[in-house]
Amino acid sequence: MAWNVEDVVDWARKFLNFEEEDQAVLRKNEFTVHRLLLVPNLEWLESHGLAGGPALDLWAEIERMKKLAA
């Protein structure tokens, strides 16, 4: 999987229902799929601007991706 930032943003918009504000956080932090896989925990996402439901939803998907990648 080699998603760039816009691929991740588009995926989060379509499948996680990310609003513009949350999409902007993904862009600001330059989240590619490779960077997502390096996220250590939910608190890290929150410290980088995502909060509440979007952070939880993204963290669940990151955990799923990590298991698939293993």
HURAVEN-V733858 format. One line per field, one symbol per residue. psi: psi as a letter, one per 40 degrees, with the letter a starting at -180 (. if undefined). burial: 1 if it has 24 or more other ideal C-beta (glycine too) atoms within 12 Angstrom, else 0. A space follows every 10 residues. Layout:
BEGIN
psi=???
burial=???
END
This chain:
BEGIN
psi=hfhadddddd dddddefhid ddddddddef hiddddeehd idddddeeei ibdddddddd ddddddddd.
burial=0000100110 1100010100 0110111010 1010110010 0000100101 0001101110 1100000000
END
